[in-house]
Amino acid sequence: MIRSLEELQELAEKKRCDDEACKEELRVCIGSTCLSLGAEAIQKELDSGVKARGLEKRCRVKGVGCNGLCAAGVLVSQVNKASGTEILFESITESDAKALLDAYETGAVLESKRSDTTRAFFTKQKKIVLENAGYIDPDDIEDYIAHQGYAALFDTLTNALPGEVLDEVKLSGLRGRGGGGYPTGLKWESVAKVESEVKYIVCNGDEGDPGAFMDRAIMEADPHRILEGMALAGYACGAEQGYIYVRAEYPMAVEKLNRAIKQARQLGILGRHIADSGFSFDVEVRLGGGAFVCGEATALITSIEGNRGHPRQKPPHLSDSGLWNAPTVLNNVETFANIPPIIRNGGAWYRGFGTEKSPGTKVFALTGQIVNTGLVEVPMGMSLREIIEEIGGGIPDGKKFKAVQTGGPSGGCIPEQHMDTPVDYDSLKSLGSIMGSGGMIVMDEDSSMVEVARFFMEFCQSESCGKCAPCRVGTTELSKILGKFSRKEATARDLDQLRDLCEVVKETSLCGLGQTAPNPVTSTLKYFESEYLDAIRKENA
Amino acid sequence: MSVDTDARFKMVEKTMKKLGYDRSALIESLHTAQETFGYLEPEVLKYIARKLRLPFSKVYGVATFYHFFRLKPKGKHTLVVCMGTACYIKGANKLLDKLEARFGIKAGETTKDDLLSLLTARCVGSCSLAPIAIYDNRPVGKLDEERTLAEAEGMLS
């Protein structure tokens, strides 16, 4: 049990000393992507190899969360803790493990697999949320504590009032990372102000956007960070119970979170009277069932209560009546993951990154027709061009860039002429897209924008919960019309109808799913109208 | 299958007990039930309804709302093709067409001999490996048409 900040610091120091006894580490990425490329076997191979060669005194093999460069998995890094140097190897297979150890044993480096870490992919990123990803063992709470983990929580419980936590979060200017961009500090304050015996902190780990895997990586690589963020929210708002709602499709994230919760309870970091203070907090995981609409706040709440995930009219807002009608804070995984560093370093420090209206960093999942697919964290305000061409390495096979889709089914496609737009909540919105949770799908010249619009509309149609007619019927009709365009059987009348219906669905749907469902259509109509016109039958044109 | 003699019901009950037989335990109970039974047969749904004092219609309504729950048994092997955006952009629909043609079933169906269930996923979150499919819990990424079929044949043989 850890009862005070001093005891926490002692444990951190002890763990660091233990670690330093072993000078070097071989870190194997065990993120989902690397795992499916055989990372587990490689880790075993390295581990038994190190032992067989009698190297275990100077070298430890450990599994770590996602490093980000998923395109070059499996990633293994060789770290010398004394000198702080790190050598990254990419595309490692089981058979490379022996060669890697052969070289390592003689003090050499397996140059053929060495990854060039002077590339923009590595140098242009700024890691705050992902600072531990690729460094710590997600299954080991002590490793998190040794990396300043839970220091913010214990320091706060010992030295600060709830109001001071609120002030720091407000000062940081952090905005909700789920896509809405509502200021987190204000959200917390409105819950803190309400008088209520019971309040809840809920973390949205549903990540239903196809093409997005930021939250998955955070949950898998650094689960304790989310718990710490939630506990700090609990302290600031006066809540004692938290829930993390995770998709059942992410079994590994569920496993890591459950293990993290168990470990934290054992050390008294979750539970009654944390750090011998008057504050108690506990967290439970709740499984989602693969319904995109459950990413919507009221639908998520009603799903935790054990119902079909139907959204409801707002107000009342969750801050007044959320989970089981109690005041509730709902933020997504990345938002909570930002909290510990903000409290540790102060809100003013956080404001030093990003732009004035969108401070901090944002994690993006780069996918589609792009060289460096993977996970990146960059300061807000970086241009799309820098993210896609420099960090992402551009389009493969010498093809030309056509558009980037941000925000998933609620977002839009942004064309070449707007590539220099800074990435922040407001700029993307003005282009007819949204920041969303952070999926960025890059499309080359061969992609059909009508097809992309149809793909997303069919997605929304099948994900519509059916509660309100504009969304249920509207998305169905829109899908039908887009089908005509994709078969090149559309008429000029269809185009008018498409525009009208988009407007109706946007303005009259009950929740965010329906209100934003037309975005992929309207944004492609705006920037790629010629593709729609080409799909209109000649005799009707 | 009898509630009294089949130990699998005990597993489901354990989840309900942990959550105090509250009606909010419904989704968690369905997850446990699917894990232990493989799918949600009417007997199991009725059992959950009875234990949580919920109308059967409510339990059925929730079970059919979420994609994750299956009301029909799966085949001996399962092949899940990811249809997320990144996979779609990289031609996942063509892979699915090939598989449907090869095995004569549509996505969501099981072959007559109960050997293979062909399923789709919204997004498995391994977008870097797009297009990706999961062969009996084994994800295989960067697929082309040839490999998609070869892996399927390999799994069934």
Chai-1 contact restraints between the chains, C-beta under 6 A:
chainA,res_idxA,chainB,res_idxB,connection_type,confidence,min_distance_angstrom,max_distance_angstrom,comment,restraint_id
A,S32,B,S126,contact,1.0,0.0,6.0,A-B,restraint_1
A,T33,B,S126,contact,1.0,0.0,6.0,A-B,restraint_2
A,T33,B,S128,contact,1.0,0.0,6.0,A-B,restraint_3
A,T33,B,L129,contact,1.0,0.0,6.0,A-B,restraint_4
A,S36,B,S126,contact,1.0,0.0,6.0,A-B,restraint_5
A,S36,B,P139,contact,1.0,0.0,6.0,A-B,restraint_6
A,C70,B,S128,contact,1.0,0.0,6.0,A-B,restraint_7
A,A71,B,S128,contact,1.0,0.0,6.0,A-B,restraint_8
A,P210,B,G84,contact,1.0,0.0,6.0,A-B,restraint_9
A,P210,B,T85,contact,1.0,0.0,6.0,A-B,restraint_10
A,P210,B,R122,contact,1.0,0.0,6.0,A-B,restraint_11
A,P210,B,C123,contact,1.0,0.0,6.0,A-B,restraint_12
A,G211,B,G84,contact,1.0,0.0,6.0,A-B,restraint_13
A,G211,B,T85,contact,1.0,0.0,6.0,A-B,restraint_14
A,G211,B,A86,contact,1.0,0.0,6.0,A-B,restraint_15
A,G211,B,C127,contact,1.0,0.0,6.0,A-B,restraint_16
A,F213,B,G125,contact,1.0,0.0,6.0,A-B,restraint_17
A,F213,B,C127,contact,1.0,0.0,6.0,A-B,restraint_18
A,R216,B,G125,contact,1.0,0.0,6.0,A-B,restraint_19
A,A248,B,F68,contact,1.0,0.0,6.0,A-B,restraint_20
A,L287,B,H31,contact,1.0,0.0,6.0,A-B,restraint_21
A,G289,B,Y66,contact,1.0,0.0,6.0,A-B,restraint_22
A,G289,B,F68,contact,1.0,0.0,6.0,A-B,restraint_23
A,G290,B,Y66,contact,1.0,0.0,6.0,A-B,restraint_24
A,G290,B,H67,contact,1.0,0.0,6.0,A-B,restraint_25
A,G290,B,F68,contact,1.0,0.0,6.0,A-B,restraint_26
A,A291,B,Y66,contact,1.0,0.0,6.0,A-B,restraint_27
A,E305,B,S24,contact,1.0,0.0,6.0,A-B,restraint_28
A,G306,B,R23,contact,1.0,0.0,6.0,A-B,restraint_29
A,G306,B,S24,contact,1.0,0.0,6.0,A-B,restraint_30
A,G306,B,L26,contact,1.0,0.0,6.0,A-B,restraint_31
A,G306,B,I27,contact,1.0,0.0,6.0,A-B,restraint_32
A,R308,B,G61,contact,1.0,0.0,6.0,A-B,restraint_33
A,R308,B,V62,contact,1.0,0.0,6.0,A-B,restraint_34
A,R308,B,F65,contact,1.0,0.0,6.0,A-B,restraint_35
A,T367,B,A86,contact,1.0,0.0,6.0,A-B,restraint_36
A,T367,B,C127,contact,1.0,0.0,6.0,A-B,restraint_37
A,G368,B,A86,contact,1.0,0.0,6.0,A-B,restraint_38
A,G368,B,I89,contact,1.0,0.0,6.0,A-B,restraint_39
A,T373,B,S128,contact,1.0,0.0,6.0,A-B,restraint_40
A,G374,B,S128,contact,1.0,0.0,6.0,A-B,restraint_41
A,I441,B,T85,contact,1.0,0.0,6.0,A-B,restraint_42
A,I441,B,A86,contact,1.0,0.0,6.0,A-B,restraint_43
A,F455,B,Y88,contact,1.0,0.0,6.0,A-B,restraint_44
